[in-house]
Amino acid sequence: MSVFKAYDIRGTYPDQLDETTAEAIGRALVKFLDAKTVVVTHDMRSMAPSMKDAFVRGAVSRGARVLDGGLASTPMNYFALGSGGWDAGVQVTASHNPAGYIGFKMSRKGGVPMSGDTGIKEIERLVAEGVEPAATPGSVERLEGLDARYRDHVLSFAGEIAPLTVAIDTANGMGGHEVPLVFGELPCEVIPLYFELDGTFPNHEANPLLAENRRDLVAAIREHGADLGIGFDGDADRSIFVDDAGEVVTPDLITTMIAERILRARGGGAIVYDLRSSRVLRERVEAAGGTAHRERVGHSFMKARMRAENAVFAGEFSGHYYFRENYFCDSGIIAAMYVLTIVSESGKKLSELAAPLRRYPGTGEINFEVEDKAGTMKALAERFADGRVDWLDGVTVEYDDWWFNVRASNTEPLLRLNLEANDAATFATARAAVLPLLGTPVDK
């Protein structure tokens, strides 16, 4: 399987990706974008510094001026790129993947993402063909002051935050670098879990979407009577929120809360959401005077739709939250500033704020290993042809009182189901009708 993916370059080290390949990718990126300036940062994985250095060598050999930001999260890379006006940004990371993985997240000027359809496949072609060094090499210099400037940028999204008690699990990932920078300026008491940067992830996988990776966070909330909990993924571009009762508040509901706060402050605006989200999101956005735009899953699609609509905010069911004033890019910790502000301003518990949004029973995302993914989705469309069927991302079927979406994973051999209904009885009937057509769920 190619390391050149739909949204980034990612593979195991050193058999799939090594320093030689990293240097070739650096040359290819500069050639493809004709980039004069590139800002490069890396995460806490053991091989990340040497992979970053190799990428820099390649970029410099093609004549680029490289700004080396050193150790940083992916959102910090986006901020460095957008605020500096550089031609390209590259974060050396493998996000939430296990310790043996490394990769590159790449963006164009202004934070516009590169995807398989907008450059990554061309990078792959150039790496395979080989790119010669330029006649005159470029240069590399240290990008100074990134931590402080990013801290001030994140805090600019915060309102009046009360002295809340917050349990935070950064899973030994880059949140352990970001959170102390920002929360050191807030009146909150932080219960820290796994802030030590360690790319071997000794405590648990750096993917807070999975319930088993939230167990310690839930336990800390209950032990300390915390107001809420926050879990970050490996490169800190995603965040998951757990309420005071130890229940996860799903990202579509967090998107709803943040959207309402932003829309009230601005008197309206466009909001983009991914098609797995609860119907309550659109209902509440429209009630708050906003316009809701449904979009397919994936950061490149979300960011492109945000730019097209000049949307003020967007959220994905995976825990990515995007902000117009953050160069249309995602940041888990900026989302946290909003959630803390919302809880503080309301004077209510997060569980109380979430309760009226949890109005529709749903499956959440369920995974199925399916050999013929395309054939299975086609069969679903035919079986439920009396509903409103669309193919924006996989197959979605809508009825007045329930709906479902089934889509293929971009990274794994899976079909993913999300189903929701207006009431418990309809939910049970709909679930019983759809699940047997997909087979046995798998724990992924």
C-alpha positions in Angstrom: 0.0 0.0 0.0 1.3 3.4 -0.9 2.4 5.9 1.8 0.9 8.7 -0.3 -2.6 8.8 1.2 -5.8 10.8 0.7 -4.9 13.5 3.2 -1.2 13.1 4.0 1.9 11.0 3.6 2.1 8.3 6.2 3.8 4.9 6.8 6.0 2.8 9.1 9.6 3.8 9.8 12.1 2.9 8.3 10.7 0.2 6.0 8.0 2.4 4.3 9.4 5.9 5.0 13.0 6.8 5.8 15.3 9.8 5.6 16.1 9.1 2.0 12.5 9.3 1.1 12.0 12.3 3.3 14.7 14.2 1.4 13.1 13.3 -1.9 9.7 14.5 -0.7 11.3 17.8 0.3 12.7 18.3 -3.2 9.4 17.2 -4.8 7.2 19.5 -2.7 9.3 22.6 -3.5 9.3 21.7 -7.2 5.6 21.0 -7.4 4.6 24.2 -5.6 7.5 26.3 -6.8 7.7 27.2 -3.2 10.2 29.9 -2.2 9.5 29.6 1.5 8.5 26.6 3.6 7.8 26.4 7.3 8.6 23.0 8.8 7.9 21.6 12.3 7.9 18.1 13.9 6.2 16.1 16.6 7.6 14.1 19.5 8.2 10.8 17.8 11.8 9.5 18.1 12.4 9.6 14.4 10.7 12.9 13.7 13.7 15.2 14.1 15.9 13.2 11.7 13.0 12.9 9.2 12.4 16.7 9.5 16.1 17.3 9.0 16.1 15.1 5.9 13.0 16.9 4.5 14.7 20.2 5.1 17.8 19.1 3.2 15.7 18.2 0.2 13.8 21.5 0.3 17.0 23.5 0.6 18.6 21.6 -2.2 15.8 22.9 -4.5 16.5 26.5 -3.5 13.8 27.1 -0.8 14.2 29.2 2.2 13.2 26.9 5.1 11.8 28.3 8.4 12.5 25.5 11.0 9.9 25.8 13.9 11.3 22.8 15.7 9.0 20.9 18.1 5.3 21.8 17.5 1.8 20.5 17.1 0.0 20.3 13.7 -2.2 23.3 14.6 1.0 25.3 15.5 2.3 24.5 12.0 -0.9 25.8 10.5 -0.7 29.0 12.6 3.0 29.5 11.6 2.2 29.1 7.9 -0.9 31.3 8.0 0.5 34.1 10.1 3.9 34.2 8.4 2.5 34.2 4.8 4.9 31.4 3.8 4.4 29.4 0.5 4.1 26.0 2.2 3.8 24.3 5.6 4.9 20.8 6.5 4.3 19.0 9.8 6.3 15.8 10.4 3.9 13.6 12.3 1.8 10.5 12.1 -1.1 11.9 14.2 -2.7 9.2 16.3 -1.0 6.3 14.6 1.2 3.9 16.7 4.8 4.5 17.6 6.3 2.9 14.5 4.6 5.4 12.1 5.8 8.7 10.7 4.6 11.0 8.0 4.0 14.5 6.6 1.0 16.8 6.7 1.4 19.4 3.9 -0.3 22.7 3.3 -0.2 25.4 0.6 0.0 29.1 1.3 -2.7 30.3 3.6 -3.2 26.9 5.2 -4.9 25.3 2.1 -4.4 21.6 2.6 -2.8 19.3 0.1 -4.7 16.0 -0.5 -4.5 13.1 -2.9 -6.5 15.1 -5.5 -4.6 18.4 -5.0 -1.0 17.5 -5.0 -0.1 14.4 -3.0 -0.3 12.1 -6.0 1.9 14.6 -7.9 4.4 14.5 -5.1 4.4 10.7 -5.3 5.1 10.9 -9.1 7.9 13.3 -8.6 9.5 11.2 -5.9 9.3 8.2 -8.2 10.9 10.1 -11.1 13.5 11.9 -9.0 14.0 15.7 -8.7 17.4 17.2 -9.4 18.8 19.8 -7.0 18.6 23.5 -8.1 21.7 25.3 -9.4 21.6 27.5 -6.2 20.7 26.0 -2.9 18.4 27.8 -0.5 18.8 28.3 3.2 17.5 27.2 6.6 16.9 29.4 9.7 15.2 29.0 13.0 11.7 30.3 13.3 11.7 32.1 16.7 8.9 32.9 19.0 6.3 30.4 17.7 5.2 29.2 21.1 4.4 32.6 22.5 2.7 33.8 19.4 0.6 30.7 19.2 -0.4 31.0 22.8 -1.6 34.5 22.3 -3.5 33.5 19.2 -5.3 30.7 21.0 -6.2 32.9 24.0 -7.7 35.4 21.7 -10.6 33.0 21.2 -11.3 32.7 24.9 -14.0 34.6 26.7 -14.3 35.1 30.5 -13.3 31.7 31.8 -14.2 30.8 35.3 -11.9 28.9 37.7 -13.0 25.5 36.5 -11.3 22.1 37.3 -10.4 20.4 34.0 -8.9 17.0 33.6 -6.8 16.9 30.4 -5.3 13.8 28.8 -2.7 14.5 26.1 -1.7 10.8 25.6 2.0 11.7 25.6 1.4 13.6 22.4 1.8 17.2 21.3 -1.0 18.4 23.5 1.6 18.0 26.3 3.5 20.9 24.6 0.4 23.1 23.8 -1.7 22.8 26.9 0.9 24.1 29.4 1.5 27.1 27.2 -2.2 28.1 27.1 -3.6 26.9 30.4 -0.8 28.6 32.3 -2.6 31.8 31.5 -6.1 30.6 32.6 -7.6 30.5 36.1 -8.4 26.7 35.7 -7.1 23.9 37.9 -5.7 21.3 35.5 -5.6 17.6 36.4 -2.8 16.5 34.0 -2.7 13.0 32.5 0.3 11.9 30.4 1.7 15.3 29.5 5.2 13.9 29.1 6.2 13.9 25.4 6.8 10.3 24.4 6.3 8.9 20.9 6.1 5.4 22.2 2.7 6.2 23.8 3.4 4.2 26.9 0.0 4.7 28.5 -2.5 4.3 25.8 -3.1 5.0 22.1 -3.3 8.7 21.2 -6.8 8.5 19.8 -9.4 9.8 22.2 -12.3 8.8 19.9 -12.0 5.3 21.3 -13.6 4.7 24.6 -10.7 2.6 26.0 -8.4 5.6 25.5 -10.7 7.8 27.6 -10.9 5.5 30.6 -8.2 7.3 32.6 -9.7 10.6 31.7 -13.2 9.6 33.0 -11.6 8.2 36.2 -9.8 11.5 36.8 -13.0 13.5 36.3 -14.8 11.3 38.9 -11.9 11.2 41.3 -11.3 15.0 41.4 -14.9 16.1 40.8 -13.7 17.9 37.6 -16.1 20.2 35.7 -15.1 18.5 32.4 -12.4 16.5 30.7 -10.5 17.0 27.4 -8.6 14.4 25.4 -6.2 15.3 22.6 -4.9 13.1 19.8 -1.2 12.6 19.0 -0.6 15.8 17.0 -3.3 17.8 18.9 -5.4 18.8 16.0 -8.4 16.9 17.5 -10.0 17.1 20.9 -12.8 15.1 22.6 -14.8 16.5 25.5 -16.2 14.5 28.5 -18.8 16.0 30.8 -18.8 16.2 34.6 -20.7 12.9 34.7 -18.0 11.1 32.8 -20.0 10.9 29.5 -18.5 11.8 26.2 -20.2 14.8 24.5 -20.0 13.7 20.9 -18.2 16.1 18.5 -21.4 17.0 16.6 -22.9 18.2 19.8 -19.8 20.2 20.6 -19.9 21.6 17.1 -23.5 22.6 17.8 -22.6 24.4 21.1 -19.7 26.3 19.5 -21.7 27.2 16.5 -24.5 28.7 18.6 -22.0 30.7 20.6 -20.3 32.1 17.4 -23.6 32.8 15.7 -24.9 34.7 18.7 -21.8 36.8 18.8 -21.8 37.6 15.1 -25.5 37.8 14.4 -25.4 34.9 11.9 -23.0 33.2 9.5 -22.3 30.0 7.6 -21.5 26.8 9.5 -20.1 23.7 7.8 -20.7 20.2 9.3 -20.0 16.7 8.2 -22.8 14.4 7.1 -22.5 12.0 10.1 -23.7 14.7 12.5 -27.0 14.6 14.4 -30.0 16.4 12.9 -30.0 18.6 16.0 -26.9 20.4 14.7 -28.7 21.8 11.6 -31.8 22.6 13.6 -30.0 24.6 16.3 -27.8 26.4 13.7 -30.8 27.6 11.8 -32.6 28.5 15.0 -29.6 30.7 15.9 -29.8 32.5 12.6 -27.0 30.6 10.8 -26.9 28.7 7.5 -25.8 25.1 7.8 -23.9 23.4 5.0 -23.5 19.6 4.9 -20.2 18.3 3.6 -18.4 15.1 3.1 -15.8 13.8 5.6 -12.2 14.9 5.5 -10.3 18.0 6.3 -9.5 19.0 2.7 -13.3 18.9 1.9 -14.3 20.8 5.0 -11.7 23.5 4.5 -12.6 23.9 0.9 -16.3 24.2 1.7 -15.5 26.7 4.4 -13.6 28.9 2.0 -16.4 28.6 -0.6 -19.0 29.7 1.9 -16.7 32.0 3.9 -18.0 30.0 6.9 -17.1 31.1 10.4 -16.8 27.6 11.8 -17.0 23.9 11.0 -16.9 20.7 12.9 -16.4 17.0 12.1 -17.6 13.9 13.9 -14.0 12.9 14.3 -13.2 15.8 16.7 -11.7 18.3 14.2 -12.9 21.9 14.7 -12.2 24.6 12.1 -12.2 28.3 12.6 -12.2 31.1 10.0 -9.9 33.3 12.1 -7.5 30.3 12.4 -6.9 30.4 8.6 -9.8 28.0 8.1 -7.7 25.4 9.9 -8.4 23.0 12.8 -7.2 23.3 16.4 -8.3 21.1 19.3 -7.2 23.7 21.9 -9.1 26.6 20.3 -12.2 24.4 20.5 -11.4 23.9 24.2 -11.3 27.7 24.7 -14.9 27.9 23.3 -16.1 25.0 25.5 -14.6 26.5 28.6 -16.1 29.9 27.8 -19.6 28.4 27.1 -19.6 26.5 30.4 -18.3 29.5 32.3 -20.8 32.0 30.8 -23.8 29.6 31.2 -23.1 28.9 34.9 -24.3 25.3 34.0 -22.5 22.0 34.0 -21.4 20.6 30.7 -23.8 17.7 31.2 -26.7 20.1 31.6 -25.7 21.9 28.4 -25.5 18.7 26.5 -28.7 17.2 27.7 -31.1 19.0 25.4 -28.9 18.2 22.4 -29.0 14.5 23.1 -32.5 14.3 21.8 -32.2 11.8 19.0 -31.1 8.2 19.6 -28.2 7.1 17.4 -25.6 4.4 16.8 -22.6 6.6 16.8 -20.1 5.3 14.2 -20.0 1.5 13.8 -17.4 -0.3 11.7 -17.9 -3.4 9.5 -15.3 -5.4 7.5 -16.9 -5.8 4.1 -15.3 -7.4 1.1 -17.4 -5.7 -1.6 -17.8 -2.2 -0.2 -19.2 -0.6 -3.4 -21.6 -3.4 -4.0 -22.8 -3.3 -0.4 -23.5 0.4 -0.6 -25.4 0.0 -3.9 -27.5 -2.8 -2.4 -28.4 -0.5 0.6 -29.5 2.2 -1.8 -31.7 -0.2 -3.7 -33.1 -1.7 -0.5 -34.1 1.7 0.9 -34.9 3.4 -2.4 -38.2 4.8 -1.0 -36.1 7.2 1.1 -34.1 10.2 -0.1 -30.9 8.8 -1.3 -27.7 10.8 -2.0 -24.0 9.9 -2.7 -22.2 12.9 -1.3 -20.0 10.6 0.7 -20.8 6.9 0.6 -24.6 6.4 0.6 -27.0 8.4 2.7 -30.7 7.5 3.0 -33.1 9.9 4.8 -36.6 9.5 5.9 -38.7 12.0 7.9 -38.1 10.1 11.1 -34.7 8.4 10.7 -31.6 8.4 8.5 -28.4 6.6 8.0 -25.0 7.0 6.2 -22.6 4.2 5.2 -19.2 5.3 3.8 -16.0 3.6 3.1 -13.0 4.4 5.3 -10.2 6.3 3.5 -7.5 4.5 5.6 -8.9 1.0 6.5 -10.8 -1.8 4.7 -14.0 -0.9 6.5 -17.5 0.4 6.0 -18.7 2.9 8.6 -22.3 3.2 9.6 -24.0 6.2 11.4 -27.8 5.9 12.0 -30.2 8.2 13.9 -33.9 8.3 14.5 -36.5 10.6 16.1 -37.4 8.2 18.9 -36.4 5.0 20.6 -39.0 2.8 18.9 -38.1 4.0 15.4 -34.4 3.7 16.2 -34.8 0.1 17.2 -36.7 -0.8 14.0 -34.3 1.1 11.7 -31.2 -0.4 13.3 -32.7 -3.9 13.0 -33.3 -3.3 9.3 -29.9 -1.9 8.4 -27.3 -3.8 10.5 -27.9 -7.3 9.1 -27.2 -6.0 5.6 -23.7 -5.0 6.8 -22.7 -8.0 8.8 -21.1 -8.2 12.2 -19.6 -5.0 13.7 -15.9 -4.9 14.4 -14.1 -3.0 17.1 -12.0 -0.4 15.3 
